[in-house]
Amino acid sequence: MAPVAELKLGRPYVLRLRNESPNSHPIHLHGQVFRQLRGNKLKLPSNWTDTIVLNRRETINIGLVADNPGDWALHCHVVEHQKTRLAGFIRVI
Ligand SMILES: [Cu+2]
C-alpha cells in the first residue's frame, strides 16, 4: 500500500482533509501533532491535537511540521469505517 502522502523530515505542511461521505469521522493521525488552520463549517480550536472530527461535507486544513520519521497511521477511529478503507498512512522521511 502506498502512503497517502510522503513528507520530508523537518518541513512544514498543510494537509486538506475533506469528508464527502454522509457520516462524521473522527480522524486520527499517529506520530505527529497538528493544528486546525481553516475549515468551511465550524469555528476551529487553536490547540495542538492528533485527532479531529470531520463532519459531513466538511473540509479542514491542518498544519504540521513533519518532525517524527516513519510510517504513521492516518485513520478514522470508527472501526467499521476502517474496514471500508478509511485508513492509510503518511510517510515522513
Ligand atoms: Cu469514520
PDB file of the backbone (N, CA, C, O) and the ligand in Angstrom, with CONECT records:
HET     CU  A 101       1
ATOM      1  N   MET A   1       0.847  -1.186   0.000  1.00  0.00           N
ATOM      2  CA  MET A   1       0.000   0.000   0.000  1.00  0.00           C
ATOM      3  C   MET A   1       0.888   1.244   0.000  1.00  0.00           C
ATOM      4  O   MET A   1       1.845   1.324   0.770  1.00  0.00           O
ATOM      5  N   ALA A   2       0.579   2.191  -0.843  1.00  0.00           N
ATOM      6  CA  ALA A   2       1.342   3.439  -0.931  1.00  0.00           C
ATOM      7  C   ALA A   2       0.866   4.412   0.140  1.00  0.00           C
ATOM      8  O   ALA A   2      -0.300   4.381   0.535  1.00  0.00           O
ATOM      9  N   PRO A   3       1.763   5.279   0.615  1.00  0.00           N
ATOM     10  CA  PRO A   3       1.337   6.271   1.613  1.00  0.00           C
ATOM     11  C   PRO A   3       0.370   7.289   1.006  1.00  0.00           C
ATOM     12  O   PRO A   3       0.394   7.549  -0.197  1.00  0.00           O
ATOM     13  N   VAL A   4      -0.472   7.852   1.856  1.00  0.00           N
ATOM     14  CA  VAL A   4      -1.365   8.932   1.446  1.00  0.00           C
ATOM     15  C   VAL A   4      -0.533  10.152   1.062  1.00  0.00           C
ATOM     16  O   VAL A   4      -0.879  10.880   0.132  1.00  0.00           O
ATOM     17  N   ALA A   5       0.556  10.367   1.778  1.00  0.00           N
ATOM     18  CA  ALA A   5       1.464  11.481   1.492  1.00  0.00           C
ATOM     19  C   ALA A   5       2.848  11.099   1.982  1.00  0.00           C
ATOM     20  O   ALA A   5       3.002  10.352   2.948  1.00  0.00           O
ATOM     21  N   GLU A   6       3.861  11.632   1.287  1.00  0.00           N
ATOM     22  CA  GLU A   6       5.245  11.429   1.716  1.00  0.00           C
ATOM     23  C   GLU A   6       5.820  12.798   2.061  1.00  0.00           C
ATOM     24  O   GLU A   6       5.908  13.676   1.203  1.00  0.00           O
ATOM     25  N   LEU A   7       6.208  12.973   3.314  1.00  0.00           N
ATOM     26  CA  LEU A   7       6.630  14.274   3.816  1.00  0.00           C
ATOM     27  C   LEU A   7       8.118  14.237   4.141  1.00  0.00           C
ATOM     28  O   LEU A   7       8.655  13.217   4.572  1.00  0.00           O
ATOM     29  N   LYS A   8       8.773  15.385   3.921  1.00  0.00           N
ATOM     30  CA  LYS A   8      10.209  15.478   4.231  1.00  0.00           C
ATOM     31  C   LYS A   8      10.393  15.888   5.691  1.00  0.00           C
ATOM     32  O   LYS A   8       9.759  16.826   6.174  1.00  0.00           O
ATOM     33  N   LEU A   9      11.261  15.177   6.367  1.00  0.00           N
ATOM     34  CA  LEU A   9      11.511  15.407   7.789  1.00  0.00           C
ATOM     35  C   LEU A   9      11.888  16.863   8.039  1.00  0.00           C
ATOM     36  O   LEU A   9      12.753  17.414   7.359  1.00  0.00           O
ATOM     37  N   GLY A  10      11.234  17.477   9.017  1.00  0.00           N
ATOM     38  CA  GLY A  10      11.547  18.839   9.428  1.00  0.00           C
ATOM     39  C   GLY A  10      10.829  19.933   8.654  1.00  0.00           C
ATOM     40  O   GLY A  10      10.946  21.109   9.000  1.00  0.00           O
ATOM     41  N   ARG A  11      10.089  19.569   7.613  1.00  0.00           N
ATOM     42  CA  ARG A  11       9.409  20.575   6.781  1.00  0.00           C
ATOM     43  C   ARG A  11       7.976  20.807   7.268  1.00  0.00           C
ATOM     44  O   ARG A  11       7.337  19.897   7.796  1.00  0.00           O
ATOM     45  N   PRO A  12       7.472  22.052   7.083  1.00  0.00           N
ATOM     46  CA  PRO A  12       6.075  22.329   7.427  1.00  0.00           C
ATOM     47  C   PRO A  12       5.138  21.957   6.270  1.00  0.00           C
ATOM     48  O   PRO A  12       5.512  22.054   5.101  1.00  0.00           O
ATOM     49  N   TYR A  13       3.935  21.538   6.608  1.00  0.00           N
ATOM     50  CA  TYR A  13       2.946  21.140   5.598  1.00  0.00           C
ATOM     51  C   TYR A  13       1.556  21.590   6.004  1.00  0.00           C
ATOM     52  O   TYR A  13       1.239  21.709   7.188  1.00  0.00           O
ATOM     53  N   VAL A  14       0.740  21.835   4.999  1.00  0.00           N
ATOM     54  CA  VAL A  14      -0.694  22.000   5.194  1.00  0.00           C
ATOM     55  C   VAL A  14      -1.372  20.867   4.434  1.00  0.00           C
ATOM     56  O   VAL A  14      -1.169  20.709   3.231  1.00  0.00           O
ATOM     57  N   LEU A  15      -2.167  20.090   5.134  1.00  0.00           N
ATOM     58  CA  LEU A  15      -2.912  18.992   4.509  1.00  0.00           C
ATOM     59  C   LEU A  15      -4.397  19.342   4.534  1.00  0.00           C
ATOM     60  O   LEU A  15      -4.914  19.793   5.556  1.00  0.00           O
ATOM     61  N   ARG A  16      -5.069  19.137   3.428  1.00  0.00           N
ATOM     62  CA  ARG A  16      -6.502  19.396   3.363  1.00  0.00           C
ATOM     63  C   ARG A  16      -7.254  18.084   3.502  1.00  0.00           C
ATOM     64  O   ARG A  16      -7.065  17.153   2.720  1.00  0.00           O
ATOM     65  N   LEU A  17      -8.111  18.030   4.516  1.00  0.00           N
ATOM     66  CA  LEU A  17      -8.927  16.841   4.751  1.00  0.00           C
ATOM     67  C   LEU A  17     -10.365  17.190   4.380  1.00  0.00           C
ATOM     68  O   LEU A  17     -10.911  18.184   4.858  1.00  0.00           O
ATOM     69  N   ARG A  18     -10.967  16.379   3.535  1.00  0.00           N
ATOM     70  CA  ARG A  18     -12.347  16.646   3.108  1.00  0.00           C
ATOM     71  C   ARG A  18     -13.182  15.390   3.270  1.00  0.00           C
ATOM     72  O   ARG A  18     -12.779  14.296   2.875  1.00  0.00           O
ATOM     73  N   ASN A  19     -14.358  15.573   3.860  1.00  0.00           N
ATOM     74  CA  ASN A  19     -15.290  14.478   4.062  1.00  0.00           C
ATOM     75  C   ASN A  19     -16.419  14.597   3.050  1.00  0.00           C
ATOM     76  O   ASN A  19     -17.242  15.507   3.144  1.00  0.00           O
ATOM     77  N   GLU A  20     -16.464  13.693   2.091  1.00  0.00           N
ATOM     78  CA  GLU A  20     -17.523  13.701   1.087  1.00  0.00           C
ATOM     79  C   GLU A  20     -18.537  12.597   1.349  1.00  0.00           C
ATOM     80  O   GLU A  20     -19.387  12.319   0.503  1.00  0.00           O
ATOM     81  N   SER A  21     -18.453  11.971   2.508  1.00  0.00           N
ATOM     82  CA  SER A  21     -19.380  10.888   2.846  1.00  0.00           C
ATOM     83  C   SER A  21     -20.533  11.451   3.681  1.00  0.00           C
ATOM     84  O   SER A  21     -20.464  12.593   4.137  1.00  0.00           O
ATOM     85  N   PRO A  22     -21.604  10.652   3.888  1.00  0.00           N
ATOM     86  CA  PRO A  22     -22.741  11.131   4.687  1.00  0.00           C
ATOM     87  C   PRO A  22     -22.520  11.013   6.191  1.00  0.00           C
ATOM     88  O   PRO A  22     -23.399  11.392   6.966  1.00  0.00           O
ATOM     89  N   ASN A  23     -21.374  10.499   6.625  1.00  0.00           N
ATOM     90  CA  ASN A  23     -21.120  10.264   8.055  1.00  0.00           C
ATOM     91  C   ASN A  23     -20.039  11.199   8.584  1.00  0.00           C
ATOM     92  O   ASN A  23     -19.248  11.755   7.822  1.00  0.00           O
ATOM     93  N   SER A  24     -20.022  11.361   9.919  1.00  0.00           N
ATOM     94  CA  SER A  24     -18.922  12.069  10.571  1.00  0.00           C
ATOM     95  C   SER A  24     -17.803  11.082  10.852  1.00  0.00           C
ATOM     96  O   SER A  24     -18.043   9.897  11.085  1.00  0.00           O
ATOM     97  N   HIS A  25     -16.568  11.589  10.826  1.00  0.00           N
ATOM     98  CA  HIS A  25     -15.426  10.712  11.026  1.00  0.00           C
ATOM     99  C   HIS A  25     -14.421  11.355  11.973  1.00  0.00           C
ATOM    100  O   HIS A  25     -13.913  12.439  11.687  1.00  0.00           O
ATOM    101  N   PRO A  26     -14.123  10.700  13.104  1.00  0.00           N
ATOM    102  CA  PRO A  26     -13.022  11.166  13.957  1.00  0.00           C
ATOM    103  C   PRO A  26     -11.694  10.682  13.373  1.00  0.00           C
ATOM    104  O   PRO A  26     -11.336   9.511  13.495  1.00  0.00           O
ATOM    105  N   ILE A  27     -10.982  11.595  12.745  1.00  0.00           N
ATOM    106  CA  ILE A  27      -9.757  11.243  12.022  1.00  0.00           C
ATOM    107  C   ILE A  27      -8.552  11.424  12.945  1.00  0.00           C
ATOM    108  O   ILE A  27      -8.362  12.482  13.545  1.00  0.00           O
ATOM    109  N   HIS A  28      -7.756  10.384  13.041  1.00  0.00           N
ATOM    110  CA  HIS A  28      -6.620  10.356  13.960  1.00  0.00           C
ATOM    111  C   HIS A  28      -5.325  10.134  13.190  1.00  0.00           C
ATOM    112  O   HIS A  28      -5.229   9.238  12.352  1.00  0.00           O
ATOM    113  N   LEU A  29      -4.328  10.972  13.490  1.00  0.00           N
ATOM    114  CA  LEU A  29      -3.003  10.822  12.887  1.00  0.00           C
ATOM    115  C   LEU A  29      -2.021  10.412  13.971  1.00  0.00           C
ATOM    116  O   LEU A  29      -1.919  11.067  15.008  1.00  0.00           O
ATOM    117  N   HIS A  30      -1.310   9.342  13.732  1.00  0.00           N
ATOM    118  CA  HIS A  30      -0.292   8.874  14.675  1.00  0.00           C
ATOM    119  C   HIS A  30       1.028   9.608  14.431  1.00  0.00           C
ATOM    120  O   HIS A  30       1.323  10.020  13.309  1.00  0.00           O
ATOM    121  N   GLY A  31       1.808   9.762  15.487  1.00  0.00           N
ATOM    122  CA  GLY A  31       3.208  10.167  15.340  1.00  0.00           C
ATOM    123  C   GLY A  31       3.487  11.652  15.171  1.00  0.00           C
ATOM    124  O   GLY A  31       4.639  12.069  15.296  1.00  0.00           O
ATOM    125  N   GLN A  32       2.479  12.462  14.892  1.00  0.00           N
ATOM    126  CA  GLN A  32       2.658  13.909  14.693  1.00  0.00           C
ATOM    127  C   GLN A  32       1.523  14.617  15.430  1.00  0.00           C
ATOM    128  O   GLN A  32       0.497  14.010  15.735  1.00  0.00           O
ATOM    129  N   VAL A  33       1.710  15.866  15.702  1.00  0.00           N
ATOM    130  CA  VAL A  33       0.599  16.700  16.164  1.00  0.00           C
ATOM    131  C   VAL A  33       0.363  17.797  15.129  1.00  0.00           C
ATOM    132  O   VAL A  33       1.266  18.155  14.373  1.00  0.00           O
ATOM    133  N   PHE A  34      -0.846  18.317  15.103  1.00  0.00           N
ATOM    134  CA  PHE A  34      -1.192  19.338  14.109  1.00  0.00           C
ATOM    135  C   PHE A  34      -2.158  20.343  14.715  1.00  0.00           C
ATOM    136  O   PHE A  34      -2.735  20.130  15.781  1.00  0.00           O
ATOM    137  N   ARG A  35      -2.312  21.440  13.998  1.00  0.00           N
ATOM    138  CA  ARG A  35      -3.321  22.439  14.339  1.00  0.00           C
ATOM    139  C   ARG A  35      -4.300  22.557  13.199  1.00  0.00           C
ATOM    140  O   ARG A  35      -3.941  22.407  12.032  1.00  0.00           O
ATOM    141  N   GLN A  36      -5.557  22.832  13.553  1.00  0.00           N
ATOM    142  CA  GLN A  36      -6.570  23.090  12.534  1.00  0.00           C
ATOM    143  C   GLN A  36      -6.415  24.541  12.091  1.00  0.00           C
ATOM    144  O   GLN A  36      -6.509  25.457  12.908  1.00  0.00           O
ATOM    145  N   LEU A  37      -6.180  24.749  10.803  1.00  0.00           N
ATOM    146  CA  LEU A  37      -5.896  26.090  10.302  1.00  0.00           C
ATOM    147  C   LEU A  37      -7.115  26.773   9.707  1.00  0.00           C
ATOM    148  O   LEU A  37      -7.326  27.971   9.898  1.00  0.00           O
ATOM    149  N   ARG A  38      -7.914  25.997   8.983  1.00  0.00           N
ATOM    150  CA  ARG A  38      -9.006  26.597   8.243  1.00  0.00           C
ATOM    151  C   ARG A  38     -10.055  25.541   7.944  1.00  0.00           C
ATOM    152  O   ARG A  38      -9.724  24.402   7.616  1.00  0.00           O
ATOM    153  N   GLY A  39     -11.327  25.923   8.059  1.00  0.00           N
ATOM    154  CA  GLY A  39     -12.390  24.984   7.756  1.00  0.00           C
ATOM    155  C   GLY A  39     -13.567  25.703   7.145  1.00  0.00           C
ATOM    156  O   GLY A  39     -13.669  26.926   7.244  1.00  0.00           O
ATOM    157  N   ASN A  40     -14.470  24.951   6.506  1.00  0.00           N
ATOM    158  CA  ASN A  40     -15.591  25.591   5.822  1.00  0.00           C
ATOM    159  C   ASN A  40     -16.857  25.606   6.661  1.00  0.00           C
ATOM    160  O   ASN A  40     -17.882  26.113   6.205  1.00  0.00           O
ATOM    161  N   LYS A  41     -16.820  25.063   7.878  1.00  0.00           N
ATOM    162  CA  LYS A  41     -18.064  24.994   8.642  1.00  0.00           C
ATOM    163  C   LYS A  41     -17.958  25.555  10.049  1.00  0.00           C
ATOM    164  O   LYS A  41     -18.637  26.524  10.390  1.00  0.00           O
ATOM    165  N   LEU A  42     -17.112  24.952  10.859  1.00  0.00           N
ATOM    166  CA  LEU A  42     -17.105  25.280  12.279  1.00  0.00           C
ATOM    167  C   LEU A  42     -15.994  26.252  12.630  1.00  0.00           C
ATOM    168  O   LEU A  42     -15.009  26.384  11.904  1.00  0.00           O
ATOM    169  N   LYS A  43     -16.171  26.931  13.759  1.00  0.00           N
ATOM    170  CA  LYS A  43     -15.088  27.704  14.331  1.00  0.00           C
ATOM    171  C   LYS A  43     -14.073  26.691  14.863  1.00  0.00           C
ATOM    172  O   LYS A  43     -14.438  25.749  15.566  1.00  0.00           O
ATOM    173  N   LEU A  44     -12.821  26.887  14.529  1.00  0.00           N
ATOM    174  CA  LEU A  44     -11.837  25.856  14.836  1.00  0.00           C
ATOM    175  C   LEU A  44     -11.017  26.224  16.072  1.00  0.00           C
ATOM    176  O   LEU A  44     -10.604  27.374  16.223  1.00  0.00           O
ATOM    177  N   PRO A  45     -10.781  25.248  16.961  1.00  0.00           N
ATOM    178  CA  PRO A  45      -9.903  25.492  18.105  1.00  0.00           C
ATOM    179  C   PRO A  45      -8.456  25.625  17.641  1.00  0.00           C
ATOM    180  O   PRO A  45      -8.091  25.118  16.581  1.00  0.00           O
ATOM    181  N   SER A  46      -7.643  26.300  18.430  1.00  0.00           N
ATOM    182  CA  SER A  46      -6.258  26.544  18.009  1.00  0.00           C
ATOM    183  C   SER A  46      -5.255  25.611  18.681  1.00  0.00           C
ATOM    184  O   SER A  46      -4.049  25.746  18.469  1.00  0.00           O
ATOM    185  N   ASN A  47      -5.733  24.673  19.480  1.00  0.00           N
ATOM    186  CA  ASN A  47      -4.806  23.801  20.212  1.00  0.00           C
ATOM    187  C   ASN A  47      -4.154  22.767  19.292  1.00  0.00           C
ATOM    188  O   ASN A  47      -4.692  22.421  18.240  1.00  0.00           O
ATOM    189  N   TRP A  48      -2.994  22.289  19.712  1.00  0.00           N
ATOM    190  CA  TRP A  48      -2.355  21.161  19.026  1.00  0.00           C
ATOM    191  C   TRP A  48      -3.140  19.899  19.344  1.00  0.00           C
ATOM    192  O   TRP A  48      -3.620  19.726  20.464  1.00  0.00           O
ATOM    193  N   THR A  49      -3.268  19.033  18.376  1.00  0.00           N
ATOM    194  CA  THR A  49      -4.032  17.807  18.577  1.00  0.00           C
ATOM    195  C   THR A  49      -3.524  16.726  17.633  1.00  0.00           C
ATOM    196  O   THR A  49      -2.672  16.984  16.783  1.00  0.00           O
ATOM    197  N   ASP A  50      -4.054  15.511  17.787  1.00  0.00           N
ATOM    198  CA  ASP A  50      -3.758  14.451  16.816  1.00  0.00           C
ATOM    199  C   ASP A  50      -5.038  13.825  16.276  1.00  0.00           C
ATOM    200  O   ASP A  50      -4.997  12.847  15.530  1.00  0.00           O
ATOM    201  N   THR A  51      -6.192  14.409  16.667  1.00  0.00           N
ATOM    202  CA  THR A  51      -7.476  13.866  16.231  1.00  0.00           C
ATOM    203  C   THR A  51      -8.463  15.011  15.998  1.00  0.00           C
ATOM    204  O   THR A  51      -8.540  15.943  16.798  1.00  0.00           O
ATOM    205  N   ILE A  52      -9.214  14.935  14.905  1.00  0.00           N
ATOM    206  CA  ILE A  52     -10.288  15.903  14.676  1.00  0.00           C
ATOM    207  C   ILE A  52     -11.512  15.164  14.141  1.00  0.00           C
ATOM    208  O   ILE A  52     -11.397  14.109  13.518  1.00  0.00           O
ATOM    209  N   VAL A  53     -12.677  15.737  14.397  1.00  0.00           N
ATOM    210  CA  VAL A  53     -13.909  15.199  13.825  1.00  0.00           C
ATOM    211  C   VAL A  53     -14.189  15.947  12.532  1.00  0.00           C
ATOM    212  O   VAL A  53     -14.293  17.173  12.505  1.00  0.00           O
ATOM    213  N   LEU A  54     -14.308  15.171  11.464  1.00  0.00           N
ATOM    214  CA  LEU A  54     -14.679  15.737  10.161  1.00  0.00           C
ATOM    215  C   LEU A  54     -16.147  15.407   9.926  1.00  0.00           C
ATOM    216  O   LEU A  54     -16.515  14.247   9.742  1.00  0.00           O
ATOM    217  N   ASN A  55     -16.976  16.441   9.934  1.00  0.00           N
ATOM    218  CA  ASN A  55     -18.403  16.225   9.716  1.00  0.00           C
ATOM    219  C   ASN A  55     -18.710  16.148   8.224  1.00  0.00           C
ATOM    220  O   ASN A  55     -17.856  16.409   7.376  1.00  0.00           O
ATOM    221  N   ARG A  56     -19.929  15.790   7.938  1.00  0.00           N
ATOM    222  CA  ARG A  56     -20.388  15.644   6.555  1.00  0.00           C
ATOM    223  C   ARG A  56     -20.125  16.922   5.765  1.00  0.00           C
ATOM    224  O   ARG A  56     -20.464  18.018   6.213  1.00  0.00           O
ATOM    225  N   ARG A  57     -19.528  16.779   4.605  1.00  0.00           N
ATOM    226  CA  ARG A  57     -19.223  17.880   3.678  1.00  0.00           C
ATOM    227  C   ARG A  57     -18.298  18.937   4.287  1.00  0.00           C
ATOM    228  O   ARG A  57     -18.292  20.089   3.854  1.00  0.00           O
ATOM    229  N   GLU A  58     -17.539  18.548   5.266  1.00  0.00           N
ATOM    230  CA  GLU A  58     -16.615  19.482   5.895  1.00  0.00           C
ATOM    231  C   GLU A  58     -15.216  19.328   5.311  1.00  0.00           C
ATOM    232  O   GLU A  58     -14.768  18.222   5.010  1.00  0.00           O
ATOM    233  N   THR A  59     -14.545  20.452   5.160  1.00  0.00           N
ATOM    234  CA  THR A  59     -13.155  20.475   4.731  1.00  0.00           C
ATOM    235  C   THR A  59     -12.356  21.219   5.787  1.00  0.00           C
ATOM    236  O   THR A  59     -12.730  22.322   6.184  1.00  0.00           O
ATOM    237  N   ILE A  60     -11.276  20.635   6.241  1.00  0.00           N
ATOM    238  CA  ILE A  60     -10.429  21.288   7.231  1.00  0.00           C
ATOM    239  C   ILE A  60      -8.980  21.178   6.763  1.00  0.00           C
ATOM    240  O   ILE A  60      -8.503  20.099   6.410  1.00  0.00           O
ATOM    241  N   ASN A  61      -8.293  22.317   6.769  1.00  0.00           N
ATOM    242  CA  ASN A  61      -6.849  22.317   6.522  1.00  0.00           C
ATOM    243  C   ASN A  61      -6.138  22.179   7.865  1.00  0.00           C
ATOM    244  O   ASN A  61      -6.443  22.890   8.823  1.00  0.00           O
ATOM    245  N   ILE A  62      -5.194  21.258   7.915  1.00  0.00           N
ATOM    246  CA  ILE A  62      -4.398  21.095   9.134  1.00  0.00           C
ATOM    247  C   ILE A  62      -2.948  21.432   8.815  1.00  0.00           C
ATOM    248  O   ILE A  62      -2.463  21.174   7.713  1.00  0.00           O
ATOM    249  N   GLY A  63      -2.268  22.010   9.793  1.00  0.00           N
ATOM    250  CA  GLY A  63      -0.871  22.364   9.631  1.00  0.00           C
ATOM    251  C   GLY A  63      -0.013  21.564  10.596  1.00  0.00           C
ATOM    252  O   GLY A  63      -0.365  21.386  11.762  1.00  0.00           O
ATOM    253  N   LEU A  64       1.115  21.088  10.094  1.00  0.00           N
ATOM    254  CA  LEU A  64       2.020  20.326  10.948  1.00  0.00           C
ATOM    255  C   LEU A  64       3.447  20.500  10.464  1.00  0.00           C
ATOM    256  O   LEU A  64       3.700  20.876   9.319  1.00  0.00           O
ATOM    257  N   VAL A  65       4.365  20.218  11.363  1.00  0.00           N
ATOM    258  CA  VAL A  65       5.772  20.088  10.991  1.00  0.00           C
ATOM    259  C   VAL A  65       6.093  18.601  11.075  1.00  0.00           C
ATOM    260  O   VAL A  65       5.896  17.975  12.117  1.00  0.00           O
ATOM    261  N   ALA A  66       6.578  18.049   9.996  1.00  0.00           N
ATOM    262  CA  ALA A  66       6.859  16.610   9.933  1.00  0.00           C
ATOM    263  C   ALA A  66       8.152  16.338  10.711  1.00  0.00           C
ATOM    264  O   ALA A  66       9.240  16.294  10.137  1.00  0.00           O
ATOM    265  N   ASP A  67       8.008  16.159  12.019  1.00  0.00           N
ATOM    266  CA  ASP A  67       9.196  16.096  12.877  1.00  0.00           C
ATOM    267  C   ASP A  67       9.447  14.708  13.461  1.00  0.00           C
ATOM    268  O   ASP A  67      10.271  14.551  14.362  1.00  0.00           O
ATOM    269  N   ASN A  68       8.745  13.713  12.954  1.00  0.00           N
ATOM    270  CA  ASN A  68       8.897  12.371  13.511  1.00  0.00           C
ATOM    271  C   ASN A  68       8.986  11.371  12.356  1.00  0.00           C
ATOM    272  O   ASN A  68       7.966  11.064  11.738  1.00  0.00           O
ATOM    273  N   PRO A  69      10.186  10.854  12.050  1.00  0.00           N
ATOM    274  CA  PRO A  69      10.314   9.979  10.879  1.00  0.00           C
ATOM    275  C   PRO A  69       9.615   8.633  11.065  1.00  0.00           C
ATOM    276  O   PRO A  69       9.549   8.089  12.167  1.00  0.00           O
ATOM    277  N   GLY A  70       9.099   8.120   9.959  1.00  0.00           N
ATOM    278  CA  GLY A  70       8.465   6.807   9.985  1.00  0.00           C
ATOM    279  C   GLY A  70       7.185   6.777   9.184  1.00  0.00           C
ATOM    280  O   GLY A  70       6.820   7.749   8.523  1.00  0.00           O
ATOM    281  N   ASP A  71       6.514   5.650   9.253  1.00  0.00           N
ATOM    282  CA  ASP A  71       5.200   5.485   8.642  1.00  0.00           C
ATOM    283  C   ASP A  71       4.160   5.615   9.748  1.00  0.00           C
ATOM    284  O   ASP A  71       4.211   4.896  10.746  1.00  0.00           O
ATOM    285  N   TRP A  72       3.217   6.539   9.564  1.00  0.00           N
ATOM    286  CA  TRP A  72       2.271   6.867  10.630  1.00  0.00           C
ATOM    287  C   TRP A  72       0.848   6.721  10.133  1.00  0.00           C
ATOM    288  O   TRP A  72       0.469   7.269   9.098  1.00  0.00           O
ATOM    289  N   ALA A  73       0.063   5.965  10.900  1.00  0.00           N
ATOM    290  CA  ALA A  73      -1.325   5.698  10.515  1.00  0.00           C
ATOM    291  C   ALA A  73      -2.134   6.988  10.499  1.00  0.00           C
ATOM    292  O   ALA A  73      -1.973   7.851  11.361  1.00  0.00           O
ATOM    293  N   LEU A  74      -2.995   7.099   9.516  1.00  0.00           N
ATOM    294  CA  LEU A  74      -3.985   8.169   9.398  1.00  0.00           C
ATOM    295  C   LEU A  74      -5.306   7.458   9.147  1.00  0.00           C
ATOM    296  O   LEU A  74      -5.512   6.879   8.080  1.00  0.00           O
ATOM    297  N   HIS A  75      -6.207   7.502  10.136  1.00  0.00           N
ATOM    298  CA  HIS A  75      -7.395   6.666  10.014  1.00  0.00           C
ATOM    299  C   HIS A  75      -8.561   7.234  10.790  1.00  0.00           C
ATOM    300  O   HIS A  75      -8.401   8.079  11.671  1.00  0.00           O
ATOM    301  N   CYS A  76      -9.745   6.744  10.439  1.00  0.00           N
ATOM    302  CA  CYS A  76     -10.952   7.036  11.199  1.00  0.00           C
ATOM    303  C   CYS A  76     -10.974   6.129  12.417  1.00  0.00           C
ATOM    304  O   CYS A  76     -10.574   4.968  12.341  1.00  0.00           O
ATOM    305  N   HIS A  77     -11.444   6.662  13.545  1.00  0.00           N
ATOM    306  CA  HIS A  77     -11.491   5.858  14.764  1.00  0.00           C
ATOM    307  C   HIS A  77     -12.701   4.936  14.821  1.00  0.00           C
ATOM    308  O   HIS A  77     -12.795   4.117  15.735  1.00  0.00           O
ATOM    309  N   VAL A  78     -13.617   5.043  13.885  1.00  0.00           N
ATOM    310  CA  VAL A  78     -14.759   4.133  13.846  1.00  0.00           C
ATOM    311  C   VAL A  78     -14.300   2.859  13.138  1.00  0.00           C
ATOM    312  O   VAL A  78     -13.969   2.882  11.953  1.00  0.00           O
ATOM    313  N   VAL A  79     -14.283   1.757  13.870  1.00  0.00           N
ATOM    314  CA  VAL A  79     -13.708   0.511  13.341  1.00  0.00           C
ATOM    315  C   VAL A  79     -14.412   0.080  12.056  1.00  0.00           C
ATOM    316  O   VAL A  79     -13.761  -0.384  11.120  1.00  0.00           O
ATOM    317  N   GLU A  80     -15.731   0.229  12.007  1.00  0.00           N
ATOM    318  CA  GLU A  80     -16.465  -0.174  10.802  1.00  0.00           C
ATOM    319  C   GLU A  80     -16.019   0.636   9.584  1.00  0.00           C
ATOM    320  O   GLU A  80     -16.033   0.132   8.461  1.00  0.00           O
ATOM    321  N   HIS A  81     -15.626   1.883   9.809  1.00  0.00           N
ATOM    322  CA  HIS A  81     -15.169   2.706   8.697  1.00  0.00           C
ATOM    323  C   HIS A  81     -13.765   2.292   8.244  1.00  0.00           C
ATOM    324  O   HIS A  81     -13.439   2.375   7.060  1.00  0.00           O
ATOM    325  N   GLN A  82     -12.953   1.854   9.178  1.00  0.00           N
ATOM    326  CA  GLN A  82     -11.617   1.370   8.795  1.00  0.00           C
ATOM    327  C   GLN A  82     -11.745   0.163   7.869  1.00  0.00           C
ATOM    328  O   GLN A  82     -10.938  -0.025   6.959  1.00  0.00           O
ATOM    329  N   LYS A  83     -12.767  -0.645   8.116  1.00  0.00           N
ATOM    330  CA  LYS A  83     -12.972  -1.831   7.277  1.00  0.00           C
ATOM    331  C   LYS A  83     -13.366  -1.449   5.861  1.00  0.00           C
ATOM    332  O   LYS A  83     -13.192  -2.234   4.928  1.00  0.00           O
ATOM    333  N   THR A  84     -13.905  -0.223   5.700  1.00  0.00           N
ATOM    334  CA  THR A  84     -14.259   0.225   4.354  1.00  0.00           C
ATOM    335  C   THR A  84     -13.154   1.105   3.775  1.00  0.00           C
ATOM    336  O   THR A  84     -13.405   1.942   2.908  1.00  0.00           O
ATOM    337  N   ARG A  85     -11.947   0.912   4.256  1.00  0.00           N
ATOM    338  CA  ARG A  85     -10.720   1.506   3.722  1.00  0.00           C
ATOM    339  C   ARG A  85     -10.506   2.970   4.111  1.00  0.00           C
ATOM    340  O   ARG A  85      -9.730   3.675   3.467  1.00  0.00           O
ATOM    341  N   LEU A  86     -11.193   3.431   5.165  1.00  0.00           N
ATOM    342  CA  LEU A  86     -10.919   4.781   5.637  1.00  0.00           C
ATOM    343  C   LEU A  86      -9.734   4.717   6.602  1.00  0.00           C
ATOM    344  O   LEU A  86      -9.824   5.110   7.765  1.00  0.00           O
ATOM    345  N   ALA A  87      -8.634   4.211   6.076  1.00  0.00           N
ATOM    346  CA  ALA A  87      -7.412   4.069   6.861  1.00  0.00           C
ATOM    347  C   ALA A  87      -6.239   4.052   5.893  1.00  0.00           C
ATOM    348  O   ALA A  87      -6.305   3.434   4.831  1.00  0.00           O
ATOM    349  N   GLY A  88      -5.188   4.724   6.264  1.00  0.00           N
ATOM    350  CA  GLY A  88      -3.989   4.758   5.447  1.00  0.00           C
ATOM    351  C   GLY A  88      -2.834   5.210   6.309  1.00  0.00           C
ATOM    352  O   GLY A  88      -2.889   5.115   7.535  1.00  0.00           O
ATOM    353  N   PHE A  89      -1.785   5.703   5.669  1.00  0.00           N
ATOM    354  CA  PHE A  89      -0.658   6.186   6.456  1.00  0.00           C
ATOM    355  C   PHE A  89       0.081   7.264   5.702  1.00  0.00           C
ATOM    356  O   PHE A  89       0.035   7.331   4.474  1.00  0.00           O
ATOM    357  N   ILE A  90       0.773   8.118   6.466  1.00  0.00           N
ATOM    358  CA  ILE A  90       1.688   9.074   5.865  1.00  0.00           C
ATOM    359  C   ILE A  90       3.110   8.621   6.168  1.00  0.00           C
ATOM    360  O   ILE A  90       3.373   7.967   7.178  1.00  0.00           O
ATOM    361  N   ARG A  91       4.002   8.978   5.284  1.00  0.00           N
ATOM    362  CA  ARG A  91       5.418   8.607   5.452  1.00  0.00           C
ATOM    363  C   ARG A  91       6.230   9.881   5.657  1.00  0.00           C
ATOM    364  O   ARG A  91       6.126  10.819   4.866  1.00  0.00           O
ATOM    365  N   VAL A  92       7.034   9.918   6.709  1.00  0.00           N
ATOM    366  CA  VAL A  92       7.944  11.039   6.957  1.00  0.00           C
ATOM    367  C   VAL A  92       9.367  10.521   6.776  1.00  0.00           C
ATOM    368  O   VAL A  92       9.805   9.622   7.495  1.00  0.00           O
ATOM    369  N   ILE A  93      10.090  11.096   5.806  1.00  0.00           N
ATOM    370  CA  ILE A  93      11.454  10.630   5.534  1.00  0.00           C
ATOM    371  C   ILE A  93      12.423  11.807   5.467  1.00  0.00           C
ATOM    372  O   ILE A  93      13.618  11.611   5.247  1.00  0.00           O
TER     373      ILE A  93
HETATM  374 CU    CU A 101     -15.333   7.220  10.028  1.00  0.00          CU2+
END
